[in-house]
Amino acid sequence: MSVMVHGKNVGQSLRRMLENDPAFRTVAYFSMEIGIHHQIPTYSGGLGVLAGDTLKSAADLGVPLVGITLLYKKGYFNQRFNSEGWQQESSVEWQPEQFLQLLPNEVSVMIEGRSLHIRAWVHDFIGQGGYPVPIYFLDTDFDANSPEDRAFTWHLYGGDQRYRLIQEIILGVGGLRILRDLGYDNIKTFHLNEGHAGFLTLELLREMGYENFQKVRDQVVFTTHTPVPAGHDHFPYELVDRVMDPIFGGRLRRMLGENGVSMTELGLRYSRFTNGVSVKHAEVSRRMFNTSKVDAITNGVHSLTWTSTGMRRLFDREIPGWSNDPSRLTQALKLSDEDIWKAHQAAKMKLLAKILEDTGRELDPDVLTIGFARRAATYKRADLLFSDMKKLLDACAGQVQFIFAGKAHPQDEGGKAVIQKIIRASKEIGAALPIVYLENYDMSVAGLLTEGVDLWLNNPKRPREASGTSGMKCTHNGVMNLSVLDGWWIEGWIEDVTGWSIGPEPAEADLIDYNEMEDAVDLYAKLREKVLPSYYQHREKWISMMKSSIALNASYFNTHRMVKDYCEKAYGIVFRGL
């Protein structure tokens, strides 16, 4: 077991050495996407924002960690809607040099019989105590490469299977090689945040002479994030043999067999610790992968990032030290009703002002405002609300306004159709029930929404929600959840205290099928019988629930607690003096 010594307990010269010398970093965190700021568009959604929040908490806590991802010169995509409500995509334009520092280091990997050259940019995220966590962004867009090869780090989740395979070689193999070139020779734990970086195991094996599989396992930690099959990359050997260094193809057959390359299987087989991202997700993953190996570390969010300005000010005054010890938010129960409500209404006004500016739609600050913002995938069911228009209007007309946001993957026609359905519904019933769908959902829009809505709606098809972090962001702002009992909400839900459930409690049958309309019927009933009366007729109860949401949910569902869990369960790092 290694022991992490926090900077407060050592001399300044030793602290500087610990902070700046790569030899003192013992954990490398690999993620296909990392979101640390909305102006650095190297993320698409929850996975990347979670990765960014993880690294922020690592910096706050002084964890000897380094992050690795790719530099996407053209980002994920900018989203606009045409007159028919159909999503249109365009490339993001941004200048990495405004936010990152280009390093002189360069390595290469073999693809299709030629050398692909990789360089790195770095951003040091500085924690609340001044401790830096370096995040490296791998880049092939420079003169050493051909025009085609330069494009491999342009688009996040773009292109075809070949493009994705090459990106994952860059991340796993190139990422480890750049770390070695930078002097990171004392890494004890390589954390794969999803299977995308699984080829790291091949590079570790190469370093050891291609024989010591157990030594690879001893160094790798793997987190799986989705029970949805489309979220698990699988490459046929025909493609692998054509693209990868031939020696790697042979080793992969020894490691995985002849049925192709499953990146999730690489993570499962060649890690010393594997976890799902909620208790329920770990249970589902154990069944899905037919293994008892999957532990549970429930996700969180970076508290300081996702708390509104007004709530921060209130917490600073009444709960000193909360930002670097979010467990202190249990004290939110003692906050005054007036202070909580004022801070919330300030955030709500900020959100509504942004909507007015961007869309011309003027929403009423005195009307219950419900938010829904997720990746627009069909299983997340953003359109469940519109299953029965008559029942929806009967329950909500004149009393609720809805704000939606979220991008569909450019190749996901079903997800785009869900967005179009909502936009068309907004035109059909908007006079009685205002509905806004915001374009170009990103971290900035996510912040405004999770701070400013009154209630957060989440209704994926069970049990496909691995965790879900958007609702956790809301809890830091006293925004309750109205959600299907899946993912993190099973752990955070106390009916009529932290929010409300939708549909029945989880059961074994959920793994096969269940009546989806049952969720819609219960959603309308909860809105009519519980949510609306609480908001309009029992405001004191509503505010009490806001405080409970902060005290019982935000105090636990944060990345400070989560990173400590990883340190103690997966990294072999013990906290002292924090």
DAHUVEN-V106007 format. One record per residue. NEAR is the number of other ideal C-beta (glycine too) atoms within 8 Angstrom. D_LAST is the distance of its C-alpha to the last C-alpha in whole Angstrom. Layout:
# DAHUVEN-V106007
near | d_last
NEAR | D_LAST
NEAR | D_LAST
This chain:
# DAHUVEN-V106007
near | d_last
5 | 18
9 | 16
7 | 12
12 | 10
9 | 9
12 | 7
12 | 10
6 | 9
7 | 9
8 | 13
5 | 16
5 | 17
6 | 20
8 | 18
10 | 15
8 | 18
9 | 20
12 | 17
10 | 17
6 | 21
8 | 22
10 | 23
8 | 23
10 | 19
12 | 19
12 | 19
15 | 19
16 | 22
14 | 22
16 | 26
15 | 27
14 | 30
13 | 29
13 | 26
13 | 26
10 | 24
8 | 26
8 | 30
7 | 32
11 | 31
11 | 33
14 | 31
15 | 31
10 | 33
9 | 31
10 | 28
14 | 27
15 | 27
13 | 25
13 | 23
17 | 22
14 | 22
15 | 19
13 | 17
16 | 17
16 | 16
15 | 13
13 | 13
15 | 13
13 | 10
14 | 8
12 | 9
13 | 11
10 | 14
12 | 17
15 | 20
15 | 22
15 | 26
16 | 29
14 | 32
13 | 33
13 | 36
10 | 38
10 | 40
13 | 37
11 | 37
12 | 40
9 | 41
11 | 43
9 | 46
11 | 48
7 | 52
3 | 54
5 | 54
11 | 51
9 | 50
12 | 47
8 | 48
7 | 46
7 | 45
9 | 43
11 | 40
4 | 41
10 | 38
5 | 37
12 | 34
6 | 35
7 | 34
9 | 30
12 | 30
6 | 31
8 | 33
10 | 33
4 | 36
9 | 35
9 | 37
10 | 38
10 | 40
13 | 41
9 | 44
12 | 46
5 | 49
4 | 50
7 | 49
6 | 46
15 | 44
12 | 42
15 | 38
12 | 36
12 | 33
13 | 31
11 | 27
12 | 25
8 | 22
12 | 19
7 | 17
14 | 14
8 | 13
10 | 11
7 | 14
11 | 13
11 | 17
15 | 17
10 | 21
15 | 23
16 | 27
14 | 30
17 | 33
14 | 36
15 | 40
10 | 42
9 | 43
3 | 46
5 | 46
11 | 46
5 | 49
6 | 49
5 | 49
12 | 46
12 | 44
10 | 44
11 | 42
14 | 39
11 | 40
13 | 40
12 | 37
7 | 38
8 | 42
6 | 45
5 | 46
7 | 45
9 | 46
11 | 44
11 | 41
13 | 41
12 | 41
13 | 38
15 | 36
14 | 38
17 | 36
18 | 33
17 | 33
13 | 35
15 | 35
16 | 31
13 | 31
13 | 33
15 | 32
13 | 28
9 | 30
9 | 32
11 | 29
8 | 28
12 | 26
7 | 27
9 | 24
13 | 23
9 | 22
13 | 22
13 | 24
15 | 23
16 | 26
14 | 26
14 | 29
14 | 32
14 | 33
16 | 31
14 | 33
13 | 35
16 | 32
13 | 33
12 | 37
12 | 35
14 | 33
13 | 36
9 | 38
6 | 36
10 | 37
6 | 40
7 | 41
6 | 41
8 | 37
9 | 36
6 | 34
9 | 32
13 | 31
11 | 30
7 | 28
11 | 26
17 | 26
15 | 24
13 | 26
13 | 26
16 | 29
10 | 29
9 | 32
9 | 35
8 | 38
4 | 40
4 | 40
7 | 37
10 | 37
10 | 39
8 | 42
11 | 44
8 | 48
12 | 48
6 | 51
11 | 49
15 | 46
9 | 49
6 | 51
11 | 47
12 | 45
8 | 46
7 | 48
8 | 46
11 | 43
12 | 46
8 | 47
11 | 44
13 | 43
10 | 46
6 | 45
10 | 41
12 | 42
4 | 46
5 | 49
5 | 48
10 | 46
12 | 42
12 | 40
14 | 36
12 | 35
9 | 37
15 | 35
16 | 32
13 | 32
9 | 34
12 | 32
12 | 29
7 | 27
9 | 25
12 | 26
15 | 25
15 | 26
14 | 25
15 | 25
9 | 27
12 | 30
16 | 30
13 | 29
10 | 32
12 | 34
12 | 33
12 | 34
8 | 37
7 | 38
9 | 37
5 | 39
7 | 36
4 | 33
7 | 31
13 | 29
10 | 25
12 | 24
13 | 21
12 | 21
14 | 21
15 | 19
15 | 19
13 | 17
15 | 17
11 | 17
9 | 20
14 | 22
12 | 22
12 | 25
7 | 26
11 | 27
15 | 24
11 | 21
9 | 23
12 | 24
13 | 20
10 | 19
6 | 21
9 | 21
10 | 17
5 | 15
7 | 12
12 | 13
12 | 13
10 | 10
8 | 9
12 | 13
9 | 13
10 | 14
15 | 17
9 | 18
10 | 19
14 | 22
8 | 24
5 | 25
11 | 26
5 | 29
9 | 32
6 | 33
10 | 30
14 | 29
9 | 32
9 | 33
14 | 30
15 | 31
9 | 34
11 | 33
16 | 32
13 | 35
10 | 37
12 | 35
15 | 36
13 | 39
8 | 40
9 | 39
13 | 41
11 | 44
6 | 44
7 | 44
8 | 46
4 | 48
8 | 47
6 | 47
13 | 45
6 | 45
8 | 41
3 | 43
10 | 43
12 | 41
16 | 39
14 | 38
17 | 36
14 | 36
14 | 35
14 | 35
12 | 36
14 | 40
12 | 40
8 | 43
8 | 41
13 | 39
12 | 42
13 | 41
10 | 45
11 | 45
12 | 45
10 | 49
7 | 50
9 | 52
9 | 53
6 | 55
10 | 52
13 | 50
11 | 52
9 | 53
11 | 49
12 | 48
8 | 51
5 | 50
8 | 47
11 | 44
13 | 44
14 | 42
17 | 40
13 | 40
13 | 38
13 | 38
13 | 39
14 | 41
9 | 41
7 | 44
4 | 46
11 | 45
6 | 48
9 | 48
13 | 44
12 | 46
8 | 49
14 | 46
17 | 45
12 | 49
10 | 50
15 | 47
11 | 49
9 | 52
12 | 51
12 | 50
6 | 53
7 | 55
11 | 53
9 | 52
4 | 54
7 | 53
14 | 49
10 | 48
13 | 46
13 | 44
12 | 43
14 | 41
9 | 42
9 | 39
11 | 36
8 | 33
10 | 29
7 | 31
12 | 33
14 | 30
11 | 28
12 | 31
14 | 32
17 | 29
14 | 29
15 | 32
14 | 34
9 | 34
15 | 34
17 | 33
11 | 36
15 | 35
13 | 38
14 | 38
7 | 40
12 | 38
11 | 37
11 | 36
14 | 33
13 | 30
12 | 27
16 | 28
14 | 25
13 | 28
14 | 28
18 | 24
13 | 24
15 | 26
17 | 24
15 | 22
16 | 25
13 | 27
16 | 29
14 | 30
17 | 31
15 | 35
17 | 34
13 | 36
13 | 34
14 | 33
13 | 29
14 | 26
17 | 29
12 | 30
10 | 26
16 | 26
12 | 29
8 | 30
7 | 34
6 | 35
8 | 31
13 | 29
16 | 32
12 | 35
12 | 36
12 | 39
11 | 41
8 | 41
5 | 38
10 | 37
7 | 40
4 | 41
7 | 44
9 | 42
7 | 41
5 | 45
3 | 46
10 | 46
4 | 48
9 | 46
7 | 49
10 | 47
13 | 44
13 | 46
10 | 48
11 | 45
14 | 43
13 | 46
9 | 46
13 | 42
13 | 43
11 | 46
6 | 45
10 | 42
12 | 40
13 | 43
9 | 44
11 | 40
11 | 40
8 | 43
6 | 44
7 | 41
8 | 39
7 | 37
8 | 36
10 | 35
11 | 32
9 | 31
14 | 31
13 | 29
13 | 26
12 | 26
17 | 25
15 | 22
13 | 21
12 | 22
12 | 22
15 | 19
13 | 17
10 | 17
14 | 19
16 | 16
15 | 15
16 | 11
12 | 12
14 | 15
13 | 13
10 | 11
9 | 14
12 | 16
14 | 13
10 | 14
10 | 18
12 | 19
15 | 17
9 | 16
14 | 13
10 | 10
11 | 7
9 | 6
7 | 4
6 | 0
